[in-house]
Every structure is written in structure tokens, then in C-alpha cells.
Amino acid sequence: MIASPRPVAGQAPTVQARIRTTPEDFIVREQLGFSPDGQGEHVFLHLEKRGLNTADLAQRIAVLSATPLRDIGFSGMKDRHALTRQWFSVGLAGRPEPDWQALSEQGDVAVLEVTRHLKKLRRGVHRANRFILTLRELRGDLQSLMLSLEQVRAQGVPNYFGEQRFGHSGATLLQARQWQVRGGRRLSRNKRSLYLSALRAHIFNTLLAARVTEGSWDRVLPGDVCMLQGTRSQFSCEQPDSEIERRAAEGDIHPALPMWGRGKLMQGAERCAEQADLLAAEQDICSFLEAQGLSLDYRPSRVLADDFCWHFCDDGSLRLEFSLSPGSYATAVLAQIVEYKQGNIGGGEGRE
């Protein structure tokens, strides 16, 4: 079982490109969205990392500060094969504060800022991620590429979970499926979370792929759940009227699809029946996710690339800049623009 190919919205890209030739080709900057208080028992570290994943850096922080890993906070996973900036929190609770510059000794981390805050940094609380991506070795119809860029800027993209969520060649999803078939034997907390996330993302992508294929991924259908742009607010829409259609067209609201778990589905009867047909072959996964105690949630089927801009460089490469809400993937944007291949350093680690 591997992650299935994801249909794109509209015409498939006709231009090929290479990404991540160097970490500097994939720059990610976490936008926290609030200012730390400057006081409190939690040290907030703003760090830049290169060629290092978030979990390994959290472990390094824990060792340096003699702090249990559970007291190290971060808002999101950032790519290993990239140049990324993100915040970490360290709950010292009376422990002496180390020299944080020691994190830089191996040359793959830079300490940008150290401050304090009253609360631990929690997952998903940052406002957005800013991406600066360089696409190299462009080949194909550049006029078609320009049309794709304009379409992404105007319409957004299907909010797929990226291939990073499923592992190299779908290996994580395959392992998660094997774990599920064996009854979900006891695993480490991190491994369990990784596998459940892969299974859940697979269900979501299956539903989204069907909406993309029928061309309704960015339109509100009767019985859909809707989510407000930039918030977690959601509501059921039994019958979309002209106002709902206008707001969806303007990107103020988005149709939303289930992140599977326990709870009563919010969709109308027509949507639920359609969904049951699409997931008929996946019912064992759905039941397993419920048995594992996950709660039903919703995720928008569309994501808007904010402040989306681009320019062509003198060396023939294409440089993209845009922001995405937490949990959305830059590779979902790229897939609408080009057929991309990973550079010499491989793929990413997880959520962008």
C-alpha cells in the first residue's frame, strides 16, 4: 500500500523542474503570529537549521538543557532537507539556563533570538509558514507555466497532504497499514503518532482526490461542511445560496473534508452517502482510527497561497515566494505548477 497519485486541478503541468538541489533552494520561515512575553519559565529559542530535522534538534536542545523531551515545545515539523527557521520552547522550571550558542557548534544550527514566555509552545499555534523556493532545470512550455502560476495565485490549490506525510515511496503509509492490520500493537508515542497521521492523511487525500477529479474541490456542494479562511471555525451548509457561492469564490470560506475519527459527521446525507462509497475499501482503516481514540475533525479542501509571487532568475531558475497556513504543504502548491523531481538531497521530513 503506497500513497496513490494525486490528480491536479485543471490541466496537468507540462513543465519539468528540479527542487532541493541544495538546502538553500527550499527556505522555510515560521511566522509565529505573536510576540513572546519576555518573561516566564519557558525559554523561547528562534533557531535556523540546515540539513537537520525538527525532532533531532528538539533532542539536542533537551540534552543541552538537561530538560525532559516532553518539556521541549515546537509548533510544527520543518523539513530536514531545507534551510528553515522556527521557534522552540524549553520549560526550565528552575533549572539553570545553558549557553544556547552551544547549539551552533556543529555548524548546522544558528541561534537567532532567545527570549522568555509564560506558556509552552504548542503544536500548530503559529500563524503561517513563509516559503522561498528555487526551481531549477526548467524544461517545457514556459507559456503554460505562466498560466499555472496565475491560476495558483487566483484560485489556490487542493489542500493535499504532501508525500512527506507518507514517507519515501509511501514507506511510512505501508508500515502504518501493516501495523493496523496486526491490531495496532504498542509502539513508542512518536511512532504511533506518525502511523496514525499517515493513515488519517491517506483517508483525507482519497476524499479530496475525488473532489478534484469532479472539479468541486473549491466549490461548496449541498451538505458540505465549510471552514472560514484563516480560522478553525466550521459550519454545515445544507444548501449553498448565492452568498455562500460568492464567499467561496472569493476565498473567504472553503469546503472541508473529514479528518477521520470518533464523532458524528457534520455533512448532509448526500455527502455522507457519497463519502461512504468512496471509502468502502478503506472502512477497516476508518474503524481503526476510531478505535485508537482519534476525534473527528475537518480540514479545508483548498488552501490559498498568500502573497504568492515569482520571478525568473538570470541562471534560468524560477524563484517562488508564498505563505501557507500551518499544516499545509508547499509541495501541494508545486504539484499544480510543475512536474518536479527531488534534487541530490532527497525529500522532506514531514509537515511544512
C-alpha positions in Angstrom: 0.0 0.0 0.0 1.5 3.3 -1.1 0.2 6.8 -1.4 -1.8 6.9 -4.7 -1.0 9.6 -7.3 -3.0 12.8 -6.7 -5.0 14.3 -9.5 -4.2 18.0 -10.1 -6.9 20.7 -10.5 -7.3 21.7 -14.1 -4.7 21.0 -16.8 -1.7 18.9 -15.7 1.6 20.8 -15.6 3.7 20.5 -18.8 7.0 21.9 -17.4 9.5 19.8 -15.5 11.8 21.1 -12.7 14.2 20.0 -10.0 13.8 21.1 -6.4 16.0 20.9 -3.3 19.3 20.8 -5.2 20.7 22.4 -2.1 19.0 23.2 1.2 19.1 26.9 0.2 16.7 26.0 -2.6 14.0 25.3 0.0 13.7 28.0 2.6 11.0 27.9 5.2 10.4 30.6 7.8 7.9 30.1 10.6 5.7 33.1 11.3 4.8 32.8 14.9 2.0 35.4 14.9 2.5 36.6 18.4 5.4 38.1 20.4 6.7 36.2 23.5 6.1 38.0 26.8 9.8 38.3 27.6 9.3 36.7 30.9 8.2 33.3 32.4 9.7 29.8 32.9 9.7 28.9 29.2 12.8 30.0 27.2 11.8 30.7 23.6 14.5 29.9 21.0 14.4 31.2 17.4 16.7 28.9 15.5 17.8 28.4 12.0 18.7 24.9 11.0 20.2 23.3 7.8 20.0 19.7 7.0 18.5 18.8 10.3 15.0 17.6 11.2 12.9 19.2 13.9 12.8 16.1 16.2 16.6 15.7 16.2 17.0 19.4 17.1 14.5 19.1 19.9 16.5 16.2 21.2 19.7 18.3 21.0 18.0 21.1 23.0 16.8 18.6 25.6 20.3 17.2 26.1 22.0 20.7 26.3 19.4 22.0 28.8 19.1 18.7 30.8 15.4 19.0 30.2 13.0 16.1 29.6 12.0 16.0 25.9 8.3 16.3 26.9 9.2 19.9 28.2 10.5 20.9 24.7 7.8 22.6 22.6 7.6 23.5 19.0 4.7 24.5 16.7 5.4 22.5 13.6 7.7 20.0 11.9 10.0 21.6 9.4 11.9 19.9 6.5 15.3 18.3 7.0 16.5 19.0 3.5 15.9 22.7 3.7 17.1 25.9 5.4 14.4 26.6 8.0 13.7 28.9 10.8 11.4 28.0 13.6 10.7 28.5 17.3 11.2 26.1 20.2 10.3 26.5 23.9 12.2 25.0 26.8 10.5 24.6 30.2 13.4 25.1 32.6 11.3 25.2 35.8 14.1 26.4 37.9 16.9 24.6 36.1 20.0 26.7 35.2 20.0 28.1 31.7 22.7 26.8 29.5 24.8 28.7 26.9 22.4 28.3 23.9 25.2 29.2 21.5 26.5 25.7 22.1 23.7 24.5 19.7 25.7 26.1 16.9 28.9 24.1 17.5 28.2 21.5 14.7 27.5 24.3 12.1 24.0 23.2 11.2 22.2 25.5 13.7 22.2 29.2 14.2 20.7 30.9 17.3 18.7 33.9 16.1 16.9 35.0 19.3 16.5 34.0 22.9 13.6 35.3 25.0 11.0 34.1 27.5 7.3 33.3 27.6 4.8 32.2 30.2 3.5 29.2 28.2 4.9 26.3 26.4 4.8 26.4 22.6 2.1 24.1 21.3 1.7 22.3 18.0 0.0 24.3 15.3 -0.2 27.7 17.0 2.0 29.6 14.6 0.2 31.8 12.1 1.9 30.6 8.8 5.0 29.4 7.1 6.7 31.5 4.5 8.4 29.6 1.7 11.1 30.8 -0.7 11.7 28.0 -3.2 14.1 27.8 -6.2 13.1 25.6 -9.1 16.0 24.6 -11.4 16.4 22.8 -14.7 13.1 24.0 -16.1 12.1 22.2 -19.3 8.8 22.6 -21.2 6.3 25.1 -22.2 7.0 28.3 -20.3 3.8 30.0 -21.5 1.9 27.1 -19.9 3.9 27.6 -16.8 2.9 31.2 -16.6 -0.8 30.2 -16.8 -0.3 27.7 -14.0 1.3 30.4 -11.8 -1.6 32.8 -12.4 -4.1 30.1 -11.7 -2.5 29.2 -8.3 -2.4 32.9 -7.3 -6.0 33.4 -8.2 -7.6 30.1 -7.1 -5.3 28.4 -4.5 -4.6 24.7 -4.7 -6.1 21.4 -3.4 -5.0 21.1 0.2 -3.4 17.6 -0.1 -1.2 16.2 2.5 2.2 16.0 0.8 4.3 12.9 0.1 6.4 13.7 3.1 3.5 12.6 5.3 3.6 9.1 3.8 7.4 8.6 3.8 9.8 7.8 0.9 7.9 6.0 -1.8 5.0 5.6 0.6 7.0 3.6 3.1 5.5 5.1 6.2 2.0 4.6 5.0 2.8 0.9 4.2 4.3 0.4 7.6 1.2 2.1 9.2 -1.1 -0.2 7.2 0.8 -3.3 8.4 0.7 -2.0 12.0 -3.1 -1.5 11.7 -3.6 -5.0 10.2 -1.7 -6.5 13.1 -4.1 -4.9 15.5 -2.1 -1.8 16.4 0.4 -3.3 18.8 2.0 -1.0 21.3 4.5 1.4 19.9 6.5 4.4 21.0 4.4 7.6 21.2 6.2 9.2 18.3 5.9 6.1 16.1 2.2 5.7 16.9 1.6 9.4 16.1 3.5 9.0 12.8 1.5 6.0 11.7 -1.9 7.4 12.7 -1.2 10.6 10.9 -0.2 8.7 7.7 -3.4 6.7 7.8 -5.6 9.7 8.5 -3.9 11.7 5.7 -4.5 8.8 3.3 -8.2 8.9 4.0 -8.4 12.7 3.6 -6.4 12.6 0.3 -8.7 9.9 -1.0 -11.7 12.1 -0.5 -10.0 15.2 -1.8 -8.8 13.4 -4.9 -12.4 12.6 -5.8 -13.5 16.2 -5.4 -10.5 17.4 -7.5 -11.5 14.8 -10.3 -15.0 16.1 -10.4 -13.9 19.7 -10.2 -15.7 20.6 -6.9 -12.7 20.9 -4.6 -13.1 24.7 -4.4 -16.9 24.8 -4.5 -19.4 24.3 -1.7 -21.8 21.5 -2.5 -25.2 20.8 -0.8 -24.5 19.2 2.6 -20.8 20.3 2.7 -19.0 21.4 5.9 -17.5 24.9 5.4 -14.5 26.4 7.1 -13.7 30.1 7.4 -10.4 31.2 5.8 -7.6 31.5 8.4 -9.6 30.1 11.3 -10.8 26.7 12.6 -14.5 27.9 12.5 -16.7 25.5 10.7 -20.4 25.1 9.9 -22.7 22.8 7.9 -24.2 24.1 4.7 -27.4 22.3 3.8 -28.0 24.2 0.6 -25.4 26.9 -0.6 -27.1 30.1 -1.7 -25.6 32.9 -3.8 -23.9 34.5 -0.7 -22.1 31.2 0.1 -21.1 30.8 -3.5 -19.7 34.3 -3.6 -17.7 33.9 -0.4 -16.3 30.6 -1.7 -15.3 32.1 -5.0 -13.6 35.0 -3.1 -11.7 32.5 -0.8 -13.5 33.7 2.4 -14.8 30.1 3.0 -13.7 26.7 1.8 -15.4 23.3 1.6 -14.0 20.9 4.2 -13.5 17.2 4.4 -13.2 14.8 7.4 -10.0 14.1 9.3 -11.3 10.7 10.3 -12.0 9.8 14.0 -14.8 9.4 16.5 -17.7 11.7 16.4 -20.8 12.5 14.4 -20.2 13.5 10.8 -21.4 17.1 10.1 -22.1 16.6 6.4 -25.6 16.2 4.9 -27.0 12.8 3.9 -26.0 13.1 0.3 -22.4 13.9 1.1 -22.2 11.1 3.7 -23.5 8.6 1.2 -21.1 9.7 -1.4 -18.3 9.5 1.1 -19.2 6.0 2.2 -19.0 4.8 -1.4 -15.5 6.4 -1.8 -14.3 4.8 1.4 -15.9 1.4 1.0 -12.4 -0.2 0.6 -11.0 1.8 3.5 -13.5 1.0 6.2 -11.0 -1.0 8.2 -8.7 2.0 8.4 -11.6 4.3 9.4 -12.7 1.9 12.1 -9.2 1.5 13.3 -8.7 5.3 13.6 -11.9 5.5 15.7 -10.8 2.6 17.9 -7.5 4.4 18.5 -9.4 7.3 20.1 -8.9 10.0 17.5 -11.6 12.6 17.4 -13.3 13.6 14.1 -12.1 16.9 12.7 -12.2 18.8 9.5 -9.6 20.2 7.1 -10.3 22.6 4.2 -10.1 21.1 0.8 -8.5 24.2 -0.6 -5.5 26.3 0.6 -4.7 29.8 -0.6 -1.0 30.6 -1.2 -0.8 34.1 0.4 1.4 36.8 -1.0 2.2 34.5 -3.9 4.8 35.9 -6.2 7.6 34.7 -8.5 10.5 35.8 -10.7 12.8 34.2 -13.2 16.5 34.4 -12.3 19.4 35.1 -14.7 20.5 31.4 -14.4 17.2 30.2 -15.7 15.7 29.1 -12.4 12.3 30.1 -11.1 12.0 31.6 -7.6 8.7 31.3 -5.8 7.6 33.0 -2.6 4.4 32.4 -0.7 2.9 31.8 2.7 0.7 28.8 3.8 -1.4 28.2 6.9 0.0 25.6 9.4 -0.3 22.0 8.2 -0.4 22.8 4.5 2.3 21.7 2.2 4.5 23.6 -0.3 4.7 20.5 -2.4 0.9 20.7 -2.9 1.5 24.1 -4.5 4.4 22.9 -6.6 2.4 20.0 -7.9 0.0 22.4 -9.6 2.8 24.3 -11.3 5.4 21.8 -12.4 6.3 18.1 -12.6 9.1 18.2 -10.0 11.9 15.9 -9.1 13.9 16.0 -5.9 17.5 17.2 -6.1 20.5 15.4 -4.8 19.5 15.7 -1.1 16.1 13.9 -1.3 12.7 14.8 0.1 11.4 16.4 3.2 10.6 15.1 6.7 7.0 16.0 7.4 4.5 18.7 7.8 5.6 22.1 6.4 
